[in-house]
């Protein structure tokens, strides 16, 4: 109700910031919904796995597997393609601080040539989850895989229950991480 233009502008900016915060909290709530259902159904460890830059012109195929704790604070977490480099770096630090485990899988170019890019991606995902299991000392109860298929039976020694989620890097926090 203040008649001053500056005060009205400040009030408007504060209202927009509060509204953006509420939208982000709702988005994060939706993002964590599947994971919450799995945990409430008895899954102790829910891992997410995704490849990093499938289809490289040169260099290896890399995949990461992450298990986040039940309670985690990662504001801005989203599909990495939607994030700025600065936000990715900030989230990388936060994820490394909060994750229960992280595994990386790397498949070199000569193996990509031998397996093809799809086979190499599936192998990189398998290696990432294996690395995660070695660090934790036990297997995840379920692995959520970004994409339309899981590595199971695809030239990889996949032994975990898995669920493919199309667009999972924007829908499931452990895949986004």
C-alpha positions in Angstrom: 0.0 0.0 0.0 3.0 2.2 0.1 2.7 5.0 -2.5 6.5 5.2 -3.2 7.5 3.6 -6.5 10.7 2.1 -5.1 8.8 0.4 -2.2 6.2 -1.0 -4.6 9.0 -2.3 -6.9 10.7 -3.9 -3.9 7.4 -5.5 -2.8 6.9 -6.9 -6.3 10.4 -8.3 -6.5 9.9 -10.0 -3.1 6.6 -11.5 -4.2 8.1 -12.8 -7.4 11.0 -14.4 -5.5 8.6 -16.0 -3.0 6.5 -17.3 -5.8 9.6 -18.7 -7.6 10.6 -20.4 -4.4 7.2 -22.1 -4.0 7.3 -23.3 -7.6 10.7 -24.8 -7.1 9.6 -26.5 -3.9 6.6 -28.0 -5.8 8.9 -29.1 -8.7 11.3 -30.8 -6.3 8.4 -32.5 -4.5 7.3 -34.0 -7.8 10.9 -34.9 -8.6 11.3 -36.9 -5.5 7.8 -38.6 -5.6 8.9 -41.9 -7.3 11.9 -42.3 -5.0 9.7 -41.6 -2.0 7.3 -44.4 -3.1 10.2 -46.9 -3.6 11.7 -46.0 -0.2 8.3 -46.3 1.6 7.8 -49.7 -0.1 11.0 -50.9 1.6 13.8 -50.1 -0.8 16.8 -49.0 1.3 19.1 -48.0 -1.5 17.7 -46.4 -4.7 20.4 -45.6 -7.3 20.1 -43.5 -10.4 22.4 -44.0 -13.4 22.9 -41.9 -16.5 25.5 -41.6 -19.2 27.4 -38.3 -19.7 27.1 -37.1 -23.2 26.1 -40.2 -25.2 27.5 -40.1 -28.7 30.9 -38.4 -28.3 32.9 -37.7 -31.4 36.0 -38.5 -29.5 36.9 -39.8 -26.1 35.3 -42.3 -23.7 31.7 -42.9 -22.8 31.2 -42.1 -19.1 28.3 -43.0 -16.8 27.6 -42.1 -13.2 25.6 -43.9 -10.6 24.4 -42.1 -7.5 22.5 -43.0 -4.3 21.1 -40.0 -2.5 20.1 -40.1 1.2 16.4 -40.1 2.1 16.7 -36.5 3.2 18.7 -34.4 0.8 18.8 -30.7 -0.1 19.8 -30.0 -3.7 18.0 -26.8 -4.9 18.1 -26.4 -8.6 18.7 -30.1 -9.3 17.5 -30.9 -12.9 18.6 -32.4 -16.2 22.2 -31.1 -16.6 21.4 -29.9 -20.1 19.0 -27.3 -18.5 21.7 -26.0 -16.1 24.3 -23.4 -16.4 28.0 -24.5 -16.0 28.0 -22.5 -12.7 24.9 -24.3 -11.4 26.3 -27.7 -12.4 29.6 -27.0 -10.5 27.6 -25.9 -7.4 25.4 -29.0 -7.6 28.5 -31.3 -8.1 29.9 -30.1 -4.8 26.6 -30.5 -3.0 26.0 -34.0 -4.5 29.5 -35.2 -3.5 28.9 -33.9 0.0 25.5 -35.5 0.4 25.5 -38.6 -1.7 25.7 -42.0 0.1 27.7 -43.3 -2.8 28.9 -42.4 -6.3 30.3 -44.7 -9.0 31.7 -43.9 -12.4 32.0 -46.2 -15.4 34.3 -45.3 -18.3 34.5 -47.1 -21.6 37.4 -46.2 -23.9 37.1 -45.4 -27.6 38.6 -48.7 -28.7 35.8 -50.5 -26.8 33.2 -48.2 -28.3 34.5 -49.3 -31.7 34.2 -52.9 -30.7 30.8 -52.7 -28.9 29.1 -49.8 -30.7 28.0 -46.7 -28.9 24.9 -48.3 -27.4 26.7 -51.3 -26.1 29.5 -49.0 -24.7 26.8 -46.9 -22.9 25.2 -50.0 -21.4 28.7 -51.2 -20.3 29.6 -47.8 -18.8 26.3 -47.8 -16.8 27.1 -51.3 -15.5 30.6 -50.3 -14.5 29.2 -47.2 -12.7 26.8 -49.3 -10.6 29.5 -51.9 -9.9 31.7 -49.1 -8.7 28.9 -47.7 -6.5 28.4 -51.2 -5.0 32.1 -51.6 -4.2 32.1 -48.3 -2.3 28.9 -49.1 -0.4 29.7 -52.7 0.2 26.2 -53.8 -0.9 23.9 -53.6 -3.8 21.1 -51.1 -4.4 17.6 -52.4 -4.1 16.6 -50.8 -7.4 18.5 -48.9 -10.1 16.6 -46.2 -12.0 18.1 -45.8 -15.5 17.7 -42.8 -17.7 16.3 -43.9 -21.1 14.0 -46.5 -22.5 15.8 -49.7 -21.6 18.1 -51.0 -18.9 21.5 -52.7 -19.5 20.1 -56.1 -18.3 21.2 -58.8 -20.7 22.9 -56.3 -23.0 26.6 -57.4 -23.1 26.9 -56.4 -19.5 26.8 -58.3 -16.2 23.8 -56.5 -14.8 22.4 -58.1 -11.6 20.2 -55.4 -10.1 16.5 -54.8 -10.3 16.1 -51.9 -12.7 13.6 -49.6 -14.1 14.1 -47.4 -17.3 12.7 -43.9 -17.1 12.4 -42.0 -20.3 13.6 -38.4 -19.6 14.7 -39.6 -16.2 17.4 -37.0 -15.8 14.6 -34.4 -15.5 12.2 -36.6 -13.5 14.3 -38.5 -10.9 16.8 -36.8 -8.6 19.3 -39.7 -8.3 19.4 -39.8 -12.1 19.8 -36.0 -12.3 22.6 -36.2 -9.7 
